[in-house]
Amino acid sequence: MEYGITFIVALLSYLLIGPVSYALVFPFLEGRVWSYAALFIPSVISLASLLVLRRKRFFKDFKALKRGEFSVPLFLLFFFSSFIILSVVSLAQGATPNNAPLLDKISSLLISLIFIPIQITMEEYIFRVIVIDAVDKKEIEKRSTGIVISLISALLFTLPHLFNREVWVEGGTWALLHYFLWGFLAAFSSILTEGFEMAVAMHLSNNLVVSIVANYKGSSLSSVSFYLLENETSSPKAIMAFVLLFAFELFLFYILKKRGQK
């Protein structure tokens, strides 16, 4: 019941109150940087709502799995390794320097560093943490239950992204598959690793790479990145790259786990 109320409040603030507030503000915005900053209004409103509702329990929810803690060193390891790999992959895909003014790039970078973590925290909380924490810990240890929960998380994660531009361009089906697989693997890896460090770190690194390092034409995350990619949506290569990245991070986790058991 408690998680049900939290989930409803989160969805209303993130998918209704937040977007309506953005729509009211949008006509008064001038400039690409301000328009970009305004995209995070739903995330800020959602975070404020949940902090009022959950208070200290909000942060405790991120460490409610079996390990009973949120490991900052593990999170940082996942984050930096993912950020470096994703940056290299993006640049290797033929990204070219963005000709936008340097001031716009720096302003966009600062906005990304401030608000992307808030956005990621909210999305992970709504689509991963609440869904997984609501299940009995003994039940979630069953592989079949883990798969079902991961599928539910993937569906919930995909639905709001149906409004993104990259879904509706030519080849947008790949973007839809990308979102669904991302949601599934993020949830399933959280269950396997018994914590949310990997999902939060990879989500954060992905969005920071897109917003700061190399964005793409028509992106719903309309930042002023330092490089630009020509593609307008996802592709089989991009999906394969992120699946391999998940596999690498899981391999890294189990290597560290074995070393910790010695």
C-alpha positions as CSV (number, residue, x, y, z in Angstrom):
1,M,0.0,0.0,0.0
2,E,2.8,2.4,1.0
3,Y,4.7,1.8,-2.3
4,G,1.5,2.0,-4.2
5,I,0.8,5.5,-2.9
6,T,4.4,6.5,-3.6
7,F,4.2,5.2,-7.1
8,I,1.0,7.1,-7.8
9,V,2.4,10.4,-6.4
10,A,5.6,9.8,-8.5
11,L,3.8,9.2,-11.7
12,L,1.4,12.1,-11.2
13,S,4.2,14.6,-10.5
14,Y,6.5,13.2,-13.2
15,L,4.1,12.6,-16.0
16,L,1.3,15.1,-15.3
17,I,2.1,18.0,-13.0
18,G,5.7,18.3,-14.2
19,P,4.9,18.4,-18.0
20,V,1.9,20.8,-17.5
21,S,4.3,23.1,-15.5
22,Y,6.8,22.9,-18.4
23,A,4.1,23.7,-20.9
24,L,3.1,26.8,-19.0
25,V,6.7,28.0,-18.8
26,F,7.8,27.1,-22.3
27,P,6.2,30.1,-24.2
28,F,8.3,32.5,-22.1
29,L,11.6,30.8,-22.7
30,E,14.2,32.4,-24.9
31,G,17.3,30.6,-26.2
32,R,18.3,27.0,-26.5
33,V,20.1,26.8,-23.1
34,W,17.0,27.9,-21.2
35,S,14.8,25.6,-23.2
36,Y,17.1,22.7,-22.3
37,A,17.1,23.6,-18.6
38,A,13.3,23.7,-18.5
39,L,13.2,20.1,-19.6
40,F,14.1,19.1,-16.1
41,I,11.1,20.8,-14.5
42,P,9.2,17.5,-14.2
43,S,12.2,15.8,-12.5
44,V,12.6,18.7,-10.0
45,I,8.9,18.7,-9.1
46,S,8.9,14.9,-8.7
47,L,11.9,14.9,-6.5
48,A,10.4,17.7,-4.3
49,S,7.1,15.8,-4.0
50,L,8.8,12.5,-3.1
51,L,11.1,14.1,-0.5
52,V,8.0,15.6,1.2
53,L,6.2,12.3,1.0
54,R,9.1,9.9,1.9
55,R,11.6,12.2,3.6
56,K,14.6,10.2,4.7
57,R,13.0,7.0,3.5
58,F,13.5,8.2,0.0
59,F,17.2,7.7,0.1
60,K,16.9,4.5,2.2
61,D,14.8,3.0,-0.6
62,F,17.9,2.9,-2.8
63,K,19.6,0.5,-0.4
64,A,16.6,-1.7,0.4
65,L,17.8,-4.7,-1.5
66,K,19.6,-7.7,0.1
67,R,23.0,-6.1,0.6
68,G,21.3,-3.4,2.6
69,E,23.5,-0.6,1.5
70,F,24.3,1.7,-1.5
71,S,28.0,1.3,-2.2
72,V,29.5,4.6,-3.3
73,P,32.8,3.1,-4.4
74,L,31.0,0.5,-6.5
75,F,28.7,3.2,-8.0
76,L,31.8,5.3,-8.9
77,L,33.5,2.4,-10.5
78,F,30.5,1.6,-12.7
79,F,30.0,5.2,-13.5
80,F,33.5,6.1,-14.6
81,S,34.0,2.9,-16.6
82,S,30.7,3.3,-18.4
83,F,31.3,7.0,-19.0
84,I,34.7,6.3,-20.6
85,I,33.5,3.4,-22.7
86,L,30.3,5.2,-23.9
87,S,32.3,8.3,-24.8
88,V,34.8,6.3,-26.8
89,V,32.0,4.5,-28.6
90,S,30.2,7.7,-29.4
91,L,33.3,9.4,-30.8
92,A,34.2,6.3,-32.8
93,Q,30.7,6.4,-34.5
94,G,31.8,9.5,-36.4
95,A,30.9,12.4,-34.1
96,T,32.0,15.8,-35.3
97,P,32.7,19.0,-33.4
98,N,29.7,21.1,-32.6
99,N,30.0,24.6,-34.0
100,A,27.7,26.1,-31.3
101,P,29.2,29.0,-29.3
102,L,31.5,27.9,-26.5
103,L,29.5,29.8,-23.9
104,D,26.4,27.7,-24.8
105,K,28.4,24.5,-24.5
106,I,29.7,25.4,-21.1
107,S,26.2,26.6,-19.9
108,S,24.7,23.4,-21.2
109,L,27.4,21.4,-19.5
110,L,26.7,23.0,-16.1
111,I,23.0,22.5,-16.5
112,S,23.6,18.8,-17.3
113,L,25.9,18.3,-14.3
114,I,23.2,19.8,-12.0
115,F,20.0,18.4,-13.4
116,I,20.9,15.1,-15.1
117,P,21.6,13.4,-11.7
118,I,18.2,14.6,-10.5
119,Q,16.5,13.3,-13.7
120,I,18.3,9.9,-13.4
121,T,17.5,9.6,-9.7
122,M,13.8,10.2,-10.4
123,E,13.6,7.7,-13.3
124,E,15.5,5.0,-11.5
125,Y,13.3,5.5,-8.4
126,I,10.0,5.3,-10.3
127,F,10.9,2.6,-12.8
128,R,13.3,0.5,-10.8
129,V,13.5,1.1,-7.1
130,I,9.8,1.3,-6.3
131,V,9.0,-1.7,-8.5
132,I,11.7,-3.9,-7.1
133,D,11.4,-2.8,-3.4
134,A,7.7,-3.5,-3.5
135,V,8.3,-7.2,-4.0
136,D,9.0,-9.6,-1.0
137,K,12.8,-10.1,-0.8
138,K,12.4,-13.9,-0.7
139,E,10.2,-13.9,-3.8
140,I,12.5,-11.7,-5.8
141,E,15.3,-14.3,-5.3
142,K,13.4,-16.6,-7.6
143,R,14.6,-16.3,-11.2
144,S,11.1,-16.4,-12.7
145,T,10.0,-13.5,-10.4
146,G,13.1,-11.5,-11.3
147,I,12.3,-11.9,-15.0
148,V,8.7,-10.8,-14.5
149,I,9.7,-7.8,-12.4
150,S,12.3,-6.8,-15.0
151,L,9.7,-7.0,-17.8
152,I,7.3,-4.8,-15.8
153,S,10.1,-2.3,-15.2
154,A,11.1,-2.4,-18.9
155,L,7.5,-1.7,-19.9
156,L,7.1,1.2,-17.4
157,F,10.4,2.6,-18.5
158,T,9.5,2.4,-22.2
159,L,6.0,4.0,-22.0
160,P,7.0,7.6,-21.1
161,H,9.8,7.4,-23.8
162,L,7.1,6.9,-26.5
163,F,6.9,10.7,-26.6
164,N,10.6,11.1,-27.5
165,R,11.3,12.3,-31.0
166,E,13.7,9.5,-31.9
167,V,10.9,6.9,-31.6
168,W,8.9,8.6,-34.4
169,V,11.6,9.1,-37.0
170,E,12.5,6.6,-39.7
171,G,14.0,3.5,-37.9
172,G,12.5,4.6,-34.6
173,T,11.6,1.0,-33.8
174,W,15.2,0.4,-32.9
175,A,14.9,3.2,-30.3
176,L,11.8,1.6,-28.9
177,L,13.6,-1.7,-28.6
178,H,16.6,0.1,-27.1
179,Y,14.5,1.6,-24.3
180,F,12.8,-1.7,-23.5
181,L,16.0,-3.6,-23.3
182,W,17.6,-0.9,-21.3
183,G,14.7,-1.0,-18.8
184,F,14.8,-4.8,-18.6
185,L,18.6,-5.1,-18.2
186,A,18.8,-2.3,-15.6
187,A,16.2,-4.0,-13.5
188,F,17.6,-7.5,-13.9
189,S,21.1,-6.3,-13.1
190,S,19.8,-4.6,-10.0
191,I,18.3,-7.9,-8.9
192,L,21.4,-9.9,-9.8
193,T,23.8,-7.6,-8.0
194,E,21.4,-7.1,-5.1
195,G,21.7,-3.3,-5.4
196,F,21.0,-0.3,-7.6
197,E,24.5,1.0,-8.1
198,M,25.0,-0.4,-11.5
199,A,21.6,0.7,-12.9
200,V,22.0,4.3,-11.5
201,A,25.6,4.6,-12.6
202,M,25.0,3.4,-16.2
203,H,21.9,5.5,-16.6
204,L,23.8,8.6,-15.3
205,S,26.8,8.0,-17.5
206,N,24.7,7.4,-20.6
207,N,22.7,10.6,-20.2
208,L,25.8,12.6,-19.4
209,V,27.6,11.3,-22.5
210,V,24.6,12.2,-24.7
211,S,24.2,15.6,-23.1
212,I,27.8,16.7,-22.8
213,V,30.1,14.6,-25.1
214,A,28.1,13.7,-28.2
215,N,24.4,14.4,-28.7
216,Y,22.6,13.5,-31.9
217,K,20.2,15.4,-34.3
218,G,16.6,15.6,-33.1
219,S,17.5,14.3,-29.6
220,S,14.8,14.8,-27.0
221,L,17.6,15.8,-24.6
222,S,18.2,19.0,-26.4
223,S,21.6,19.9,-24.9
224,V,24.5,21.8,-26.6
225,S,27.1,19.0,-26.5
226,F,30.7,19.3,-27.6
227,Y,30.3,16.8,-30.5
228,L,27.4,15.8,-32.7
229,L,26.3,12.5,-34.2
230,E,24.5,12.4,-37.6
231,N,22.0,9.6,-36.6
232,E,18.5,10.6,-35.4
233,T,17.7,7.4,-33.5
234,S,19.2,4.2,-32.2
235,S,20.5,1.4,-34.4
236,P,21.4,-2.3,-34.1
237,K,25.0,-1.4,-33.5
238,A,24.1,1.0,-30.7
239,I,21.9,-1.7,-29.0
240,M,24.6,-4.3,-29.3
241,A,27.1,-1.9,-27.8
242,F,25.0,-1.2,-24.7
243,V,24.2,-4.9,-24.2
244,L,27.9,-5.7,-24.3
245,L,28.5,-2.8,-21.8
246,F,25.9,-4.3,-19.4
247,A,27.6,-7.7,-19.7
248,F,31.0,-6.1,-19.1
249,E,29.8,-4.3,-15.9
250,L,28.2,-7.5,-14.6
251,F,31.4,-9.4,-15.2
252,L,33.3,-6.6,-13.4
253,F,30.9,-6.9,-10.5
254,Y,31.3,-10.6,-10.1
255,I,35.1,-10.3,-10.3
256,L,35.0,-7.8,-7.4
257,K,32.6,-10.0,-5.5
258,K,34.9,-13.0,-5.7
259,R,37.9,-11.0,-4.6
260,G,35.9,-9.6,-1.7
261,Q,35.0,-13.2,-0.6
262,K,38.7,-14.3,-0.4
